[in-house]
Amino acid sequence: MTLRTPAELADALPYLLGYRPEDSVVLVALHDGERRGRFGGRARLGIPGHAEDWPSVSDQLAQGLVKGSERRGARPESMVAYLCQEPGSGESGREVMERLRPLAQLLRTACGRLDVPVIEALCISDGRFWSYTCPGQGCCPVEGTSMGLPGTSVLAAAATYAGLQVRGSLKDLTARLLPWESTAALGQEVALDTASMALVPRILGDDSRAEVAEEALALARRIRDRLAAAPAVSGMRPSDLRDDGLLENDEAATLILGLQDRTTRDRAAQWMEGDEAAPALRLWRALARRCVGPYREHAAAPLTLAGWVAWSMGDELEAREALAMALGADPDYLFARLLHQACNEGLDPESVRRCLRAERTDGGSADAEQPTDSAAPLPVADPASSADAPDTTPSTPATRRRRRPRPAANGGGRPGRRGPGTASAHGHRPPGDASPGGDVPGRAADRADGRLRARGDSGRRGAGEDG
């Protein structure tokens, strides 16, 4: 389908991203400018609340998309820019457009410095759109142009026919991975406290660690099969509520703590394809929602598994969000960092699937001394096969460093609360703030030099530390 007008470009944005962006600045690369042009990579960032941050965001977005496309061997020839924000209290859509006009100009200037012109820049607000490239001689109505009802355009019909989905807003997508904040969270926290007292000493013991791993994996298999057998329901929220009702607090606590062992997590990551993948993804989402209170940092493991399975199933949008949230829960979680970087750079997940299949064929060799975090680097992408993959600002490459083991401060399994200045649980890491990933993810029970250690309050990073 050929898009010829600003209205068609505005209508196309949710189908380009897979969701309806809110409070976002989006750049879309265009290729083959001498012919009809085709869409390439896409990059999105939230609109900063302070205008003094707009220049850096514009430069970061433009450079990230151009350099990411160049790594794939396809430099963009032009760009389309979108600014999406709903009016605040007492504000009109037109006032939003005028307020964001300097940001649109900064984006055009940043792309121009890279010799990639912005051929169209649109502001979408309050169900209407405005073009910043309009010459201002009456070609566009002052009040903007109506977007029309969602799903009623020719493009929407073509996208539906092609099987493309628009899954609400990004907020809707991330909400299914956020920890509970209802009264039910207290019961889950008590279950996690109880399970910690029983399991952490066993996980730390050489003789009992393998037994705990087998028990956790057997429980995970039973719950995965339980979810697979449940009647289907329509809608994300009803589906998540159904899954929450099929998982008991003590079961969730056992699995959350068991997945802190990287070997157990790696073996669970093998449920990535076929009939196992979909119910496994639902299980990892449900566990991420159960990482409540002081256990929010434990969500790095289930969020990473959710991101990996989503990527393996071809859902790059959920994969990137889940992996970014895993890094928000624990910035040093190297498995999440490697997968996030590979997904953002458009690598083929088949290379990771081959490694995990080989481990499964070898009879669960993930129990070996070298888990996924220290496995061989992910292979380099084939530029020809990934040139059209969605693109985001590249994350900082993961590097190795050794960490000195820390003894447990409180003698039990209950984690301490994060101090000020540390990454918020399930939050998105601001681009560029990544600290180098170490050999050992910071969990309540980590594997260090082949052993697990407890991490108490003394293991938390204070404000201002690099981590």
C-alpha positions as CSV (number, residue, x, y, z in Angstrom):
1,M,0.0,0.0,0.0
2,T,1.3,3.5,-0.9
3,L,0.9,6.4,1.6
4,R,0.6,9.7,-0.2
5,T,-0.8,12.3,2.3
6,P,0.0,13.5,5.8
7,A,-3.4,12.0,6.9
8,E,-2.3,8.6,5.7
9,L,1.1,8.9,7.4
10,A,-0.7,9.9,10.7
11,D,-3.0,7.0,10.4
12,A,-0.1,4.6,9.8
13,L,1.8,5.3,13.0
14,P,0.1,2.8,15.3
15,Y,0.6,0.1,12.6
16,L,4.3,1.0,12.3
17,L,4.9,0.6,16.0
18,G,2.3,-2.0,16.9
19,Y,0.7,0.2,19.6
20,R,-0.7,3.7,19.9
21,P,2.1,6.0,21.3
22,E,1.4,8.4,24.1
23,D,3.6,11.3,25.1
24,S,6.2,10.2,22.5
25,V,8.5,11.5,19.9
26,V,9.0,9.0,17.1
27,L,11.3,8.9,14.1
28,V,10.7,6.6,11.1
29,A,13.4,6.0,8.5
30,L,12.6,6.0,4.8
31,H,14.6,4.3,2.1
32,D,14.7,4.2,-1.7
33,G,14.0,7.9,-1.9
34,E,14.5,8.0,-5.7
35,R,11.6,5.6,-6.2
36,R,8.5,5.2,-4.1
37,G,10.2,4.9,-0.7
38,R,9.7,2.3,2.0
39,F,9.6,2.3,5.7
40,G,12.7,1.2,7.6
41,G,13.7,1.4,11.3
42,R,11.7,3.2,14.0
43,A,12.9,4.9,17.1
44,R,10.8,6.3,20.0
45,L,11.5,8.2,23.2
46,G,9.2,9.9,25.7
47,I,8.8,13.7,25.4
48,P,10.9,15.3,28.2
49,G,8.9,17.5,30.5
50,H,11.6,20.2,30.4
51,A,12.3,22.0,27.2
52,E,16.0,22.2,28.0
53,D,16.3,18.4,27.5
54,W,14.8,18.6,24.0
55,P,18.1,19.2,22.1
56,S,19.8,16.2,23.6
57,V,16.8,14.0,23.0
58,S,16.6,15.1,19.4
59,D,20.3,14.4,18.8
60,Q,20.1,11.0,20.6
61,L,17.0,9.9,18.6
62,A,18.4,11.0,15.2
63,Q,21.9,9.5,15.8
64,G,20.5,6.3,17.2
65,L,18.2,5.6,14.3
66,V,20.8,6.6,11.6
67,K,23.6,4.7,13.2
68,G,21.4,1.7,13.8
69,S,20.3,1.6,10.2
70,E,23.9,2.0,9.0
71,R,24.9,-1.1,11.1
72,R,22.3,-3.0,9.1
73,G,23.8,-1.7,5.8
74,A,20.9,0.6,4.9
75,R,21.4,4.3,5.7
76,P,18.1,6.2,5.7
77,E,17.5,8.7,2.9
78,S,14.9,10.7,4.7
79,M,12.8,10.6,7.9
80,V,9.2,11.2,9.1
81,A,8.8,12.6,12.6
82,Y,5.8,12.3,14.9
83,L,5.1,14.2,18.1
84,C,2.3,12.6,20.1
85,Q,0.9,14.1,23.2
86,E,-2.6,14.7,24.6
87,P,-3.6,18.1,25.9
88,G,-3.2,18.9,29.6
89,S,-5.9,20.4,31.8
90,G,-7.3,23.5,30.0
91,E,-5.1,23.0,27.0
92,S,-6.2,22.4,23.4
93,G,-4.7,20.2,20.8
94,R,-3.6,23.3,18.8
95,E,-1.8,24.6,21.9
96,V,0.0,21.3,22.3
97,M,1.1,21.6,18.7
98,E,2.5,25.1,19.2
99,R,4.2,24.2,22.4
100,L,6.0,21.3,20.8
101,R,6.9,23.2,17.6
102,P,10.5,23.9,18.9
103,L,11.0,20.2,19.5
104,A,9.9,19.5,15.9
105,Q,12.4,22.0,14.6
106,L,15.2,20.5,16.8
107,L,14.4,17.1,15.3
108,R,14.6,18.4,11.8
109,T,17.9,20.2,12.5
110,A,19.4,17.1,14.2
111,C,18.5,14.9,11.2
112,G,19.7,17.6,8.8
113,R,23.1,17.6,10.4
114,L,23.3,13.9,9.5
115,D,22.3,14.6,5.9
116,V,19.0,12.9,6.4
117,P,16.1,15.4,5.8
118,V,12.8,15.2,7.6
119,I,10.3,15.3,4.8
120,E,7.2,15.4,7.1
121,A,6.8,16.2,10.8
122,L,3.4,15.7,12.4
123,C,1.9,16.6,15.7
124,I,-0.9,14.2,16.8
125,S,-3.1,15.5,19.7
126,D,-6.7,15.3,20.8
127,G,-7.7,13.1,17.9
128,R,-6.3,15.6,15.3
129,F,-3.0,16.2,13.5
130,W,-1.0,19.2,12.3
131,S,1.9,19.3,9.9
132,Y,5.0,21.3,10.8
133,T,6.1,21.3,7.2
134,C,3.0,23.1,6.0
135,P,4.0,26.4,4.3
136,G,1.3,28.1,6.3
137,Q,-0.6,29.6,3.4
138,G,-4.0,28.1,4.1
139,C,-3.1,24.6,3.0
140,C,-4.0,23.2,6.4
141,P,-6.9,24.1,8.7
142,V,-5.9,26.0,11.8
143,E,-7.9,23.6,14.0
144,G,-6.0,20.6,12.6
145,T,-7.3,17.7,10.7
146,S,-9.4,15.0,12.3
147,M,-7.8,11.5,12.6
148,G,-11.1,9.7,12.1
149,L,-12.2,6.7,14.1
150,P,-9.5,4.1,14.8
151,G,-9.8,1.1,12.6
152,T,-12.0,2.6,9.9
153,S,-9.4,3.6,7.3
154,V,-8.3,1.7,4.3
155,L,-4.9,1.2,5.9
156,A,-6.6,-0.3,9.0
157,A,-8.5,-2.8,6.8
158,A,-5.3,-3.7,5.0
159,A,-3.4,-4.1,8.3
160,T,-6.1,-6.4,9.7
161,Y,-6.1,-8.5,6.5
162,A,-2.3,-8.8,6.8
163,G,-2.6,-9.9,10.5
164,L,-1.0,-6.7,12.0
165,Q,-2.1,-5.9,15.5
166,V,-2.4,-2.6,17.3
167,R,-2.4,-3.5,21.0
168,G,-3.7,-0.3,22.7
169,S,-1.1,2.0,24.2
170,L,2.4,1.2,25.5
171,K,1.1,1.8,29.0
172,D,-1.4,-1.0,28.4
173,L,1.4,-3.4,27.3
174,T,3.7,-2.6,30.3
175,A,0.9,-2.7,32.8
176,R,0.7,-6.5,32.5
177,L,4.3,-6.8,33.6
178,L,4.1,-4.4,36.6
179,P,3.9,-5.7,40.2
180,W,0.7,-5.8,42.0
181,E,-0.3,-2.7,44.0
182,S,-3.6,-4.0,45.3
183,T,-4.4,-5.5,48.7
184,A,-3.5,-8.9,47.2
185,A,0.2,-7.8,47.2
186,L,0.4,-8.1,51.0
187,G,-0.5,-11.8,50.8
188,Q,2.1,-12.4,48.1
189,E,4.8,-10.6,50.1
190,V,4.1,-12.8,53.1
191,A,4.4,-15.9,50.9
192,L,7.7,-14.6,49.6
193,D,9.0,-14.0,53.1
194,T,7.9,-17.5,54.1
195,A,9.4,-19.1,51.1
196,S,12.7,-17.2,51.5
197,M,13.2,-18.6,55.0
198,A,12.8,-22.1,53.7
199,L,14.4,-22.0,50.3
200,V,17.4,-19.6,50.5
201,P,19.4,-21.8,52.9
202,R,18.8,-24.7,50.6
203,I,19.8,-22.8,47.5
204,L,23.0,-21.8,49.2
205,G,23.9,-25.3,50.1
206,D,26.0,-27.4,47.7
207,D,24.1,-30.6,48.5
208,S,20.6,-29.2,48.2
209,R,20.8,-26.6,45.4
210,A,20.3,-29.1,42.6
211,E,17.3,-30.6,44.4
212,V,15.7,-27.1,44.8
213,A,16.3,-26.5,41.1
214,E,14.5,-29.7,40.1
215,E,11.6,-28.9,42.4
216,A,11.2,-25.4,41.0
217,L,11.3,-26.6,37.4
218,A,8.8,-29.4,38.1
219,L,6.5,-26.9,39.7
220,A,6.9,-24.5,36.7
221,R,6.1,-27.3,34.3
222,R,2.9,-28.1,36.2
223,I,1.8,-24.5,36.3
224,R,2.7,-23.9,32.6
225,D,0.5,-26.9,31.7
226,R,-2.2,-25.6,33.9
227,L,-2.2,-22.3,32.1
228,A,-2.2,-24.0,28.7
229,A,-5.3,-26.0,29.7
230,A,-7.3,-23.0,30.9
231,P,-10.2,-21.8,28.7
232,A,-9.3,-18.9,26.4
233,V,-10.5,-15.4,27.1
234,S,-10.3,-12.3,24.9
235,G,-8.4,-9.1,26.0
236,M,-5.1,-8.6,27.8
237,R,-6.6,-7.6,31.1
238,P,-9.1,-10.5,31.3
239,S,-6.4,-12.9,30.2
240,D,-4.0,-11.7,33.0
241,L,-6.7,-11.9,35.6
242,R,-7.5,-15.5,34.6
243,D,-3.8,-16.4,34.9
244,D,-3.5,-14.7,38.3
245,G,-6.4,-16.8,39.5
246,L,-4.6,-20.0,38.4
247,L,-1.4,-19.3,40.4
248,E,-1.3,-19.6,44.2
249,N,0.8,-17.2,46.3
250,D,3.1,-20.0,47.6
251,E,3.6,-21.4,44.1
252,A,4.6,-18.0,42.8
253,A,7.0,-17.4,45.7
254,T,8.7,-20.7,45.1
255,L,9.2,-20.0,41.4
256,I,10.3,-16.4,41.9
257,L,13.0,-17.5,44.3
258,G,14.0,-20.6,42.3
259,L,14.6,-18.5,39.2
260,Q,17.2,-16.4,41.0
261,D,19.5,-19.4,40.3
262,R,20.8,-18.7,36.8
263,T,21.0,-22.4,35.9
264,T,17.4,-22.9,36.8
265,R,16.5,-19.8,34.8
266,D,18.5,-21.0,31.7
267,R,16.7,-24.4,31.7
268,A,13.3,-22.6,32.0
269,A,14.4,-20.4,29.0
270,Q,14.3,-23.6,26.8
271,W,10.4,-23.3,26.8
272,M,10.7,-20.9,23.9
273,E,8.9,-22.4,20.9
274,G,6.1,-24.7,19.9
275,D,3.2,-25.4,22.3
276,E,5.4,-24.5,25.3
277,A,6.1,-20.9,24.4
278,A,2.7,-19.2,24.8
279,P,1.8,-20.7,28.3
280,A,5.4,-20.1,29.4
281,L,5.2,-16.4,28.4
282,R,2.0,-16.1,30.4
283,L,3.7,-17.7,33.4
284,W,6.7,-15.4,33.3
285,R,4.3,-12.4,33.1
286,A,2.3,-13.6,36.0
287,L,5.5,-14.1,38.1
288,A,6.7,-10.6,37.2
289,R,3.4,-9.2,38.6
290,R,4.0,-11.1,41.9
291,C,7.4,-9.5,42.6
292,V,5.9,-7.1,45.1
293,G,7.2,-4.9,47.9
294,P,10.9,-5.4,48.7
295,Y,11.0,-8.3,46.2
296,R,10.6,-6.1,43.1
297,E,14.3,-6.5,42.2
298,H,13.6,-10.3,41.8
299,A,11.5,-9.5,38.8
300,A,14.6,-9.3,36.6
301,A,14.6,-13.1,36.1
302,P,10.9,-13.5,35.0
303,L,11.0,-10.3,33.0
304,T,14.0,-11.5,31.1
305,L,12.4,-14.8,30.4
306,A,9.2,-13.0,29.2
307,G,11.3,-10.8,27.0
308,W,13.2,-13.8,25.6
309,V,10.1,-15.9,24.9
310,A,8.3,-12.9,23.3
311,W,11.3,-12.3,21.0
312,S,11.5,-16.0,20.1
313,M,7.8,-15.9,19.2
314,G,8.4,-12.8,16.9
315,D,6.9,-10.1,19.2
316,E,9.8,-7.6,19.3
317,L,7.7,-4.9,20.9
318,E,6.9,-6.9,24.1
319,A,10.4,-8.3,24.1
320,R,12.1,-4.9,24.1
321,E,9.7,-3.6,26.8
322,A,10.1,-6.6,29.1
323,L,13.9,-6.6,28.7
324,A,14.1,-2.9,29.4
325,M,11.9,-3.4,32.5
326,A,14.2,-6.3,33.6
327,L,17.2,-3.9,33.4
328,G,15.2,-1.3,35.4
329,A,14.8,-3.9,38.1
330,D,18.5,-4.9,38.0
331,P,20.8,-2.9,35.7
332,D,23.5,-5.5,36.1
333,Y,21.5,-8.4,34.9
334,L,23.7,-9.5,32.0
335,F,21.4,-12.0,30.3
336,A,18.8,-9.2,29.9
337,R,21.4,-6.8,28.7
338,L,22.7,-9.2,26.0
339,L,19.2,-10.0,24.8
340,H,18.1,-6.4,24.9
341,Q,21.0,-5.3,22.8
342,A,20.6,-8.2,20.3
343,C,16.8,-7.5,19.9
344,N,17.4,-3.8,19.4
345,E,20.1,-4.5,16.7
346,G,17.8,-6.8,14.8
347,L,19.6,-10.1,15.4
348,D,17.9,-13.3,14.6
349,P,16.8,-15.1,17.8
350,E,17.3,-18.5,16.1
351,S,21.0,-18.4,17.1
352,V,20.0,-18.3,20.8
353,R,17.4,-21.0,20.2
354,R,20.0,-23.3,18.7
355,C,22.1,-23.0,21.8
356,L,19.2,-23.7,24.1
357,R,18.1,-26.6,22.0
358,A,21.6,-28.1,22.2
359,E,21.5,-27.9,25.9
360,R,18.2,-29.5,26.1
361,T,19.3,-32.3,23.7
362,D,22.3,-32.9,25.9
363,G,20.1,-33.7,28.8
364,G,19.9,-30.3,30.6
365,S,23.5,-29.3,30.3
366,A,22.5,-25.9,31.6
367,D,23.4,-27.4,34.9
368,A,27.1,-27.0,33.9
369,E,29.3,-24.5,35.5
370,Q,28.9,-21.9,32.7
371,P,25.3,-20.5,32.4
372,T,23.9,-18.4,29.7
373,D,25.3,-15.1,31.1
374,S,28.8,-16.3,30.4
375,A,28.1,-18.1,27.1
376,A,29.6,-17.2,23.8
377,P,28.7,-13.8,22.4
378,L,25.6,-13.5,20.3
379,P,26.3,-13.7,16.6
380,V,26.5,-10.7,14.3
381,A,23.3,-9.8,12.4
382,D,23.0,-10.3,8.7
383,P,22.4,-6.7,7.5
384,A,20.4,-8.0,4.5
385,S,18.0,-9.8,6.7
386,S,17.4,-7.1,9.4
387,A,17.4,-3.9,7.5
388,D,13.8,-3.3,8.1
389,A,13.7,-4.3,11.8
390,P,12.4,-1.8,14.3
391,D,15.3,0.2,15.7
392,T,15.9,2.0,19.0
393,T,18.8,3.8,20.4
394,P,21.5,1.2,20.9
395,S,22.3,0.3,24.5
396,T,25.7,0.4,25.9
397,P,27.7,-2.8,25.0
398,A,28.0,-5.3,27.9
399,T,31.5,-5.7,29.3
400,R,32.9,-8.0,31.9
401,R,34.1,-7.2,35.4
402,R,34.6,-9.3,38.5
403,R,32.7,-8.5,41.7
404,R,33.8,-9.3,45.2
405,P,31.3,-11.7,46.9
406,R,29.3,-9.9,49.6
407,P,28.1,-11.8,52.7
408,A,24.4,-11.7,53.7
409,A,23.7,-8.8,56.1
410,N,20.5,-10.0,57.6
411,G,21.0,-13.7,57.7
412,G,17.7,-14.4,56.0
413,G,16.2,-14.5,52.6
414,R,14.2,-11.2,52.7
415,P,15.8,-8.5,50.6
416,G,16.4,-5.0,51.8
417,R,14.8,-2.1,50.2
418,R,16.6,-0.1,47.6
419,G,18.3,3.1,48.7
420,P,17.9,6.4,46.9
421,G,19.5,6.7,43.5
422,T,19.2,3.1,42.5
423,A,17.2,1.9,39.6
424,S,13.4,1.6,40.2
425,A,11.8,-1.8,39.9
426,H,10.2,-2.5,36.5
427,G,11.1,1.0,35.3
428,H,12.7,1.9,31.9
429,R,16.3,2.7,32.1
430,P,17.1,6.1,30.7
431,P,19.2,5.6,27.5
432,G,22.9,5.8,28.1
433,D,22.9,5.2,31.9
434,A,23.8,1.6,31.7
435,S,26.6,0.4,33.9
436,P,28.8,-2.4,32.7
437,G,27.3,-5.8,33.3
438,G,29.2,-8.1,35.6
439,D,29.5,-11.9,35.6
440,V,27.0,-12.2,38.5
441,P,23.5,-10.6,38.3
442,G,22.6,-8.9,41.6
443,R,19.9,-11.2,43.0
444,A,18.9,-12.5,46.4
445,A,20.8,-15.7,45.6
446,D,23.5,-15.4,42.9
447,R,25.9,-17.8,41.4
448,A,29.5,-16.7,41.9
449,D,32.4,-18.9,41.0
450,G,30.0,-21.8,40.8
451,R,28.4,-21.1,44.1
452,L,25.3,-19.2,45.3
453,R,25.5,-16.4,47.8
454,A,22.9,-14.5,49.8
455,R,22.7,-10.8,49.2
456,G,21.3,-8.7,52.1
457,D,21.1,-5.0,52.8
458,S,24.8,-4.6,52.6
459,G,24.7,-5.6,49.0
460,R,22.6,-2.6,47.9
461,R,24.1,0.3,46.0
462,G,23.8,3.6,47.7
463,A,23.1,6.9,46.0
464,G,25.7,8.1,43.6
465,E,27.4,4.7,43.2
466,D,28.2,3.5,39.7
467,G,27.2,-0.1,40.4
